[in-house]
Amino acid sequence: MSRLDINIDPAIIKAIDGSAGSANAREVYGAALVALAGKHPEVVAMTADLMLSHSLKGFKDAYPERFFNVGIAEANMMSVASGLALSGKIPFATTFAAFASMRAHEQVRTDIAYPNLPVKIVGTMGGLSGGVAGPTHSGIEDIGTMRMMPGMTVIAPSDPLHLSQFVEQAYAIPGPVYIRLGRGNDPIIYPEGYAVEIGKAVSVVEGNVEGNDVTIISTGTMLRGALVAAQRLAGDGICARVIDMHTIKPLDAEAVRRAASETGLIVTVEDHLITNGLGSAVAECIADAGIACRLVRLGIPDLFSVIGPPGELYHEHGYDDVGICDTVTSLLDR
């Protein structure tokens, strides 16, 4: 597990107070894919009639013969991607997370995961980030459906600027990869040039000599809320570690075991159903290790959320910074 000392890095403080700004993950992804294709002629891009939404026009303009729009037919896109992979190509198939994981579930399982093909699936509008589009377009099950497929790597970047690194690393993985993104402008968290690695969590806030009361493990764009919560908790005398678990599969088990052993209390935060997501993966890890640790999972409860702005929905379901603080405070008061 790599570490980053929040106490001395002004870039992280800017992420907490919001002055670090934001970036559109889809635009970063589109640019990263063009750069990757320039180095690797076998890279192809695929879309289900969402070229503009996913910033793939630059790829189409640069490499029109390597760009495939299959129309609104996500299941067909996955099958075509498997055929391209069998022909020596490395397809990056992009659509909304809900459709990649649910509408095309069988094709991803049978045509891509089963033969262990190097298809890279990118799902946008993960969780309730697209809450105004309603439950049909909210990808609330995607981490679960993807992580249970044998051989599938599952990534949910916390910082949009890290996408270039993850796209490069995903290309190098010989099997299938799922990269989960949000809806649009996501907060910039890390200093420019900070390196990340698939499968290695980042300890963004470490414990201090006064104590280690709780570990907050977040994934995807929930990291900023976790950092804000940690800062607020510190003001109340509560020492909270924060771990960025950007890779859900393979999970950084060593980071989880260390947090469980040293703090004894873990709160997971995810923009996903609490069933079969990050929280479930952490619970499995703790159980397998036989470590006595209290675990509370924050995320979407067992329901289909109402339609609304993402921030309001996060608050409604208790996994924004306020909900994290209230949960931690309540647990420690007990």
N, C-alpha and C positions, 0 to 999 in steps of 0.2 A: 504494500500500500504506500503510495507516494504521499508526501506531506507538504502542506503549504501553511506558513505561519501568518495567520490573519493579523496578529498583533503588530507586525512591522510592515505590512504591505498596504500602502495607501490605495492600491487599485481595488482591493477587496472592500475596504471601507466605502469606496465610491459605489460599489455594487449594492451595499446595504442601504446607503442613503439615496440611491437612485441616480446619482450624478454621473455614473459610468456610462449611462445611455443604454441603448438597445440596438439590436440588429435583426433583420428579417432572415430567419433560418432558411427559408426556401430560396432566397436570393443567394445566400452563401452556398447552399447545396448546388444550385445551378452552376455557379461559377466554379466550384470545386470539381464538378463532373466534367466541365469543359477542359479544365487543366489536366485532369486525369486522362481523358481521352487523347489529349495531345501527346502523352507519353506512352499510351498503350492502345494500339489500333484495334484490339479485340473488344474494347469497351463500347457498349451500345446503350442507348437510353430508350426507355419505353414509358408511355403514358396512356392513361385511360381517358383521353379527351380533356386533360387538365394541363396542357402545355404552359399556358400563361400563368395559371394559378401556382404552378410549381417551378416557375422561372426556368423553363427548359427551352425557350426560344433561342437563346444564345447557343445551345448545343445543336439545335436543328439548323441554325444558320451556318455554324462552323462545320458540322458533319451531317449533312442531310441524308446521306446514304446509310448512316448509322443511327438514325432516329426513327422510331416506330410508334405511331399513334393508332392503337387498336380500337379506339372508340370507347363508348361506355359499356365495356365488356371486360370487367376485371378478372373474372375467372379465365376467360380466353387469354388475357394478357399473361397470366402466370403459366399457362400451358405453352404459349408461344415462347416465353422466356426460357422454359426448360428445353425446348427444341433448339433455340439459339445457343444455349449453354452446351448442349450435346454436339453442336457444330463448332465448338471452340471459342465462342464469344463469352464475354462477361457482362450479362445484362444488369442494368439498374432499372428496376420496375417501380414506378412511383404512382401512388394514388392515395386517397384518404385512408387513414388507419382502419376505420370501420369496415371499409370494403376489402382492403387487403387481408384482413384477419377473419372476416365473417363471410362475405359473399364469395371469396375465392379460397376459403379454408381448405376444401377438399383438394383443389388443384395445387395449393402450396404444399400440402401434406404428401400427396401421392406423386405429383410430377416433379417436385423440387426437393423436399426434405428426404423422401424415401430413397431416391437415387443419389442423394448428397451432392447436388449440383451447385456450382458457384453463382447462384442467382442472388443478387442483392436487392432486397425489397425495402422501399422507403415509404413509410406511412406518415402522412401529415394529419393535422387536426386531431392529435392524440388527446385522450381524456375529454374534459369539458372545455378545452381551449376554443372549440368552435360551438360553444353553448347556444349561441343565437340560432344555429341551424337545427337544433333540436336533437332528440335521442337517435333518430335514424342516421345522423351523420357524426355522432359522437363515438370516438373509438375508446370505449371503456373496457373492452375485453381483450384488446390486442396483445398486451404483454403476456397474459395468461395463455392465449391460444398459441402464440408463437413460442413461448419458452417451453411448452410441453412437447414440442416436436423434436425428436432426436436429431442431434447435430446442428440445431439452429442456434446461432449467436444472436443475442438480443441486446440492443443498445438504445439508451434514451439520453442523449446529450443534455447537459444542463446549461451549456453556454453555446450560443449559435456559432461563435467564431471557432469552435472546436470541430465543426463539421468537416473542414478540409482534412484534418488529421484522421477523423473517423472514416471518411470516404476512402482515403489512401489505405488505411489499415484493413478496411472491409474488403477492398479489392484483393489484398494479399491472402485472405483466408480462403482455403480451398473449398469450403462448403458454403451453405446458405447463410445469409445474414439479414437480420431485420433491424432497421434504424427507425426509431420513432421520433417524430418532431411534433411541435405544437402548431398553432394556427398562424402565427405571424411574428410581430416584433417582440422578441424575447430579451430579457436583461442580459447585458454583458457582465460576467462574473469575474473572470480571471484576468491577470495581467497579460498584456500582449505577448504572444509567443510561448505561453505556458504549455508544456507538453503533457498530453494525456495518452493513456495506453488502454486498449480494450482489455477488460478483465482485471484491471488494477484500480481500485477505488482511490479517491483522493480524500485525505483527512484535511478538510478545509479549516476547521477549528479544533485544536487539540485541547486536552484538559490542562489544568494548571496545578500548581503545587498546593493550592488550597483544597482541592478536591475534584472529584469527577462525579457529578450527580446524575447525569443522563447523557445518552448518546442519541442524537437525532440523525437518522439515515434517510436521505431523500434521493429521489431519482428524477431525471428530466428537469423541467422548468420549475419544479417546486423548490429548488435549491435556494433561490433568493429569499423566499418566505422563511425557510429554515434558518438562514443567516440573520434575518431581521429578528426572528424569535429568539435566537441565541443571544443577540445583543440585548434585547429587552430583559431576558431572564438574568443575564449578568448584572443588570441594574438592580435586580431584586436579590442578588447574592447567590444565584443558582448557576453553577458551572455546567454548561452544556457543550459537549463535543458535537461537531457536525461532520458527517461523512457524505461525500458525493458518490453515490453508487450508480454511476452512469452506465455500467454494464450489469444487467440483471442476469444474464447467462453468457459465459460462465460467471457466477457470483464470486466476488472476492471473499472467500470463506474465512481467510485469516483475519481480515479486517473485522468481520462480524464476530468471530470468536474472541478477538482481543477486546472489542467493545463490550461484549457480554460479560467477560470475566472481570474487566476493570471498572465498569460502571454499574453493572447489575440491572440496568434499566435502559431499554431501547424503545424509541418511538420512531416508527417508519412513516414517511410522508410520500404519497404518490397521487398523481392525477389519473386514477384508475380504480376499478372496483377493488376493494380490499381482499376479495377472493382471488387467489392464484396470481397475484401481482408481486410487487417487491416485498410487501409484508409477509406473504406466504413463503417466499423464497428465503427470507431471513429466519422465519420460524422453523423451517425445515433444517436450516443450517445449525441453529441453536440446538434443536432436538437431536440431530445426528451427533453433535459434539457432546451431548449430555451435560450441558452447562445450565446451572440454575440462574435464570434471568427473567425479569418481568418484561413482557413485550406488549406494546399497544400499537395497533395499525390504524393510521389515519388515511383516509381516502374516500372514495365514493361508497356508501353503504349499499346494501342489497336492494337497489331500486334503480329505476330509470329516472334520471334527473329531469326537473322542469326546464323549460327554455329560458335562457337569460344570459347576461354578460358573464364571462368566465370568473372574474373576481368576485362577483356576488354569489356565484354558485360555489366557489371554493369556501367562501365564508359560511354559506348556508350549511355545507356539509362538514364544516369544522376542520379543514386542513389548510387554511391560510395561516399567516403568522399569528393572528389572534387565537385561532383554534389550537395551534401548536402550544402556545404559551399557556392557555387555559388547561390543556391536557396535562402538560408537564407539572404545572403548579398543583393541580388536583392530585396527581399521583404522589408527589412528594409530601403533600399535606397529610396523606393517609399514613 
